[in-house]
């Protein structure tokens, strides 16, 4: 089993020079999420609702681009136990990604940065315990999350690929 987090940090915008990663607009933060996960889908809906500055774009991991990004960052592109946040070319994973999103949403959500006082190994352990059990706790969607017509412009297009039932 692969380690859920990449072993090596990558330079900002490193995906731009990876021939396996198709070009995509990266002028806004990009949240790559498990489109079949109930918790992940609710996280996207929460972010959409509270992102008044429209600073986020979204991409289901079950797309060609999502798969390429997961592979670029040495993430498991079958279990999706961490979502990926790209902001200004930098990649964030697990609890760091969640805290970064809350911070970017502004007050009162930005108060979540106080969680950084908790040691990262402990934060990530809790994150991965929830992530590992997310389908049992929050359910698996029968189809990958699709945006509403009102939010479709916030999602990057990508060819969806089927994912086997876990």
Secondary structure, DSSP 8 states (H G I E B T S, - for coil): ---SS-SS---TTGGGG-TTS-----SSEEEEE-TTBHHHHHHHHHHHHH-TT--EEEEESSBHHHHHHHHHTT--TTT--S-EEEETTEEEEHHHHHHHHHHHH-TTGGGGGGGGGS-HHHHHHHHHHHHHTHHHHH-B-SS-----TTTGGGB----B------
